[in-house]
Amino acid sequence: MIDIEEKKIVKKAAAGSAEAFEQLVLQYQTPIYNLCLRITGNPEDAADMTQESFLKAWRSLDSFHFEAAFSTWLYRLASNTCLDFLRSIKRRQELSLTVEDESGESQLLDLPDPAPTPESALLTSEENAHLNAAMGQLDPEQRRILTLRVVNDLSYTEIAAVLNIKEGTVKSRLARARENLRKKLLQTGNKTESNPSKQQKRKGGRSREL
């Protein structure tokens, strides 16, 4: 479902409003950072890829035609950016962006620092060391689909839209990724996470399923 208010903000950003784009960055910087962190497995690389993803989003907003939710488009862009990074082993560090506003004047748009929040920092804490190590051993595509499901809490339908595949394919790929993750966890001797399909309690009482 496309959010009407968000659609207005996206249209303003696409028309050149730096202020509108900053609103989108503020709204999505944490989930995009978390996505990049899980796929790259490194906080510094995740920060770089978060910056790169938003830069790409700014430059290509005019190609977004609301055929899906903006979040779906952004997740796809960010995950592809991370995969390209892993394949090319290139690190891009861009700290700010110069844009033109509606009047044609250049201004410096400072993107918020995508450093880990207390919540996202848990992803790299000691209690998740085994899980992080196991995730890092997975194929990047399997790491991506697990990240979309677990970290970003997307439904099968949403993941299918992000990856541009059928929902049934999502389920089968997730099943293979879960099984491979389970094997990796067993190899590390991690008993608490040895069953990756079990429910894990989230902050606030919600649960998530790998």
N, C-alpha and C positions, 0 to 999 in steps of 0.2 A: 504494500500500500504506500502511495506517495503522499507525504506530509505536505499539506497546502502551504503552511507557513514556511517550511524549509524550501519548498519550490520557489517561493518569492525571493528568499535569500540567495539561492543558487542563481536565479536569473539576474539578480543585481550584481552578483560576483562576476558572472559571465559577461555582463555589460561593462565591467571595469571597476567595480566598487571594491576597493581594498578593505574597507570596513566590513562589508558583507562577507568577504572571503575569510577575514579573521574570525568572524562568528563561526564559520564552518570548521576552521582549524581548532578553535577552542572546544567545540562540541565533539570532535572526532580524534583529537590528538592522542588521548589515552588508549582507546581501543586499537587505533592504528599502531601506536608504539608497542602495545602488547602483542599484536599480530607479528610485527617485525622482529620483536625480541624472541618469540618462539621459533620463528623460521630461521633467523640468522644464528640464534644461540649466543649472541654477544651484545651486551648493553650499548657499547659504542657503535657497533655496526647498526644496531636497531635504531639508534638516534639518527644516524646518517640516512638510513633508508626511510625513516619517518619524514625527515626534511625533504628527501628526494621525491617521495610520494606526493607531498603537498605541492612541491614545485611543479611536478608533472600535472597535478590536478588543476593548478592555476592556469597553466599553459594550454590545457586541452578542455577547459570548461565549455567552450563553444561546441565541442563534439558530443556533449552530453545532452540527450534529447528526451529525458524522462521516460525511457522505455522500461526502466526499472527504478527502484529506489536509489537515491543518491548514495546511500551507504553501501549498497550492493556494488555500484560502479566504483566507489572509492576502495572497498576491500579488494576488488579484483585488481585495480591499478596497483595497490600497495603490495599485494602478494606476488604479482608478476614482477614488480620492481625488485623484491627480495630474491626471487628466483634468478632473475637476470644477474643480480649482484653475486650470488653464490656461484653461478656458472662462469662469470667473467673474472671473479676475484678482484673487483675494483671497488675502491672505497671513495665515496663522494661526500665531501664535507662542505655544506653550504649553510651558512648561519643566518643569512638575511636575503631578502628579495626586493628588488627595485621594481615598482610597478607604476603605471600611469592611472590616475584617477579619471573621473568623468570629464574633468576640464582639460585633460591632456597634460597635466603637470606631473612630473616624476616625484615619487616619494619613496622613502625606505619603509618597507613593510617588515617589521620584526616578527618572525614566527615565534610563538611561545616555546620555551625550552621543553623538549619532550623527555626530560630526564624522568626516571621511574618515580611514580607516586608511591606512598607507603603500600598501597594495595598491589600495584604491579611489581614492586620490589620483592614481594613474596615469591615471585616466579624464579628468582635467582638466589633465594635464601638457602641456608644450609639444609633445612627440612625438605627442600625439593631438589637437592643435589643429585640424587639418583635418577629422578624423573628427567631432569634437565640433561643429564649425561646420556640417558637412553634415547631421549628425543633427538639429541644431536647425532646419534648414530643412524637415524632413519633416513631414507631417501627424502630429498627436499619436498617432493610432491606429497609424500605421506605426512611429513611434518606440517605442511601447509593445511591439508584437509583436517588433521587432528586439531590444529590451532583454531581454525574457523569454527569447529564444533565445540571445543572445550573452552578456549580463552575468550573468543568472541561470542560464544553461546548462540550461534546461528542454527536455524532449523535445517533439515535436509533440503527443503525447498529453497531456502535462501542460499545455501552452499551451492546447490545446483545452478542457481542464477549467477553466483560469483564466478564459478569455474566454467560456466557455459556447457554443462553436461547434464545428463538425465538424472532424475532423483534416484532411480534404481542403481545407477552407476556410483552415485555418492555413497549409498549404503554398502555396496560391495567393496569400494575402495576403503571406506572407513573400517570395515570388518578386517581387511588385510592389514591396514595400518595398526589397528588395535592388537591384532595377533602378533605382529612384528614387535610392537612396543612391549607387549607382555614378555616375549622372549628376551628382549634386551634387558628388561627389568630383572628377570630371573638370573640373567648372566651377571648382573651387578650385585646380586644377593639382596636386593631390596624386597623385604617381605611385606612391608606396609603398602607398597604400590604394585604388588605382583599381579593383581587382577585389574587391568586397565579398564574393564567394562563396569566396574562397580561404581556406585554413586559416591560422590565426594561432596562434603558439605561446603557451601559457600558462605561468605560473609553475609550476615543478615538472615541466616537460616535456610537459604535456597540451596538446592543441590544441583550438581551437574553430572553428566555422564560422559565418559570418554568415548 
